[in-house]
Every structure is written in structure tokens, then in C-alpha cells.
Amino acid sequence: MKAAPASRREQIRWMLADLKMPGALEAVDGILSKADSGTLTAAEAIQDLLGAQIGLRNNRRLQAAMRSSRLPAVKTLEEFDFSFQPSIKREQIDSLAELSFLERKENVVLLGPPGVGKTHLAIGLAIAAAQSGRRVYYGTLSDLVSSLEEARAAGSLKRRLSVLAAPSLMVVDEIGYLPVSQTGAMLFFQLMSRRYERASTVMTSNKGFEEWGEVLGDEVMAAALIDRILHHCHIVNIRGNSYRMRQHTEVWRMLRQDADESTPRTRRKVREGNR
């Protein structure tokens, strides 16, 4: 082992490197300069140093989670516009973000029409779980069913079910958007039965529970599935306008405003040309 450097600043850098704290090591010079100038107290400097390391660790966890979990985008709960969807109880989402539902192996079901933010909230919970060190996995119902059907055809269904049953949190998105075959519904039921009371699942659907029998093509199986899901479950009903439609509406208003502003000028030019 190399001898520790003589100066205090170099000693701190050496110790951070020895402790394998690259986030703190990268930030230490700036933090110490602020401390030397009196901008930061000793306690604040220590807090910032540890915060830099924790921030790097969380970013690495998130990057690893994005690779392994197949999350389609980074959408955090902090970015969600609760003011646009007043039907959502902010305190309910904040409580879920504490992730105690994962410890209790409870489920979350987000119901509502297309575009109201169900997927954003589901991904936000998955990101929060990943940042806390939990394994997460994302898939639409259609993609999950396809992967299970392929595994069944290849004779590896048992192994695939074990892989999908393992993550602490699974997001099953878009239940009800595309039809599912009876075989696919049966395989999905097997997966959810394996996760029942062993791990948490967040589901999003544009269909009410009373329509899931039609989605899965089997009323009896749907009833058994819903029974397992709802046994330990938090339901978030979202009633409101579509975020995507809001964006389209704003673009339309801007175009209409531009058109309205240009119309008087066009009329003036026509009148001038007729003189």
C-alpha cells in the first residue's frame, strides 16, 4: 500500500480513493475550496461530500436498472404534473414513493383513459425502486405474453417464469390496449400466481376490472387473477384529460393565433394590391 500524501487535502483525496468513493473524489476540491473560503461550514462540507457520492451511486443504479429492466424512458415522480390531474391524490403517490408497499409485497393498479399519466407514474415508481437498490422489470402485457409464449414453445417456460417472478417490482403496462390469446392469458395468470404475495406488481389499464374478462378472453380466469391482485393492492383511479392531447391543443392554439394575427395583414395586402 502506498504511503498517504502529506497535505491534508491530498490525504482526503487519497482516503476517498482508497474507500472507492469516486463521486466524492470528483467533488472534493470544489467543496474544500468553499469550506476554506467560509462559504460552507464543516458539517455542510461533509454533507455535500457524502451527497456527491450518493448521487453518483444512484445514477449508476438507475443506469444499470435502465439496461436490465427495459424501462422505456426516464420519467420521475418529481416531473409529474399533478396540477393537470387533480383527481390524483398527491399524498397517495407520495406514500407509494416511500416504497413500503414493496416490503409488504403489495400491488398497485393505475386505472384511467389513455394519456392521463398512468405509465409515467408506473415508471416513476419503478425508478424510485431502482434507485433504492431493488430489481425492477418493465413490460407491456402484450410483450410479456409474447415472451412467455416463446419460452413455452422453446421448452423454457419454467425458467422464464422464474426470471420474471424474481424482480422486487414488475411493471405490467397497457393492460387492455391489445387483445391477448387464451393461451397468453393462461401464461400471464401463471406469472401473476408466482408473484402473488412474493413480490409487488404495478399495473396500468385503460379498462375497468369488469372488462378484464373480455381483455383476457376468460371471465373465470380474469376473476381469479383480479382476486389475487386486489388481495393486497393500492388502486389509483385517474379521471382527467390527456397530456398528449393537451400538447396537441397547445400547438393548435399557437397555430390558430398565428393565423389570426396574419389574417389582417393579408387582407391589407389584398386591398393595397387592388388599388
SULURLIN-V66649 format. One record per run of one state. SS is the DSSP state (A for helix, B for strand, O for the rest). FROM is the first residue (numbers start at 1). LEN is the number of residues. If there is no record, write none. Layout:
BEGIN
ss = {SS & SS}
from = {FROM & FROM}
len = {LEN & LEN}
END
This chain:
BEGIN
ss = {O & A & O & A & O & A & O & A & O & A & O & A & O & A & O & B & O & A & O & B & A & O & A & O & B & O & A & O & B & O & A & O & A & O & B & O & A & O}
from = {1 & 8 & 19 & 22 & 38 & 42 & 70 & 77 & 80 & 82 & 85 & 90 & 98 & 100 & 104 & 107 & 113 & 118 & 132 & 136 & 141 & 154 & 157 & 167 & 169 & 176 & 182 & 196 & 200 & 206 & 209 & 217 & 219 & 232 & 233 & 239 & 243 & 275}
len = {7 & 11 & 3 & 16 & 4 & 28 & 7 & 3 & 2 & 3 & 5 & 8 & 2 & 4 & 3 & 6 & 5 & 14 & 4 & 5 & 13 & 3 & 10 & 2 & 7 & 6 & 14 & 4 & 6 & 3 & 8 & 2 & 13 & 1 & 6 & 4 & 32 & 1}
END
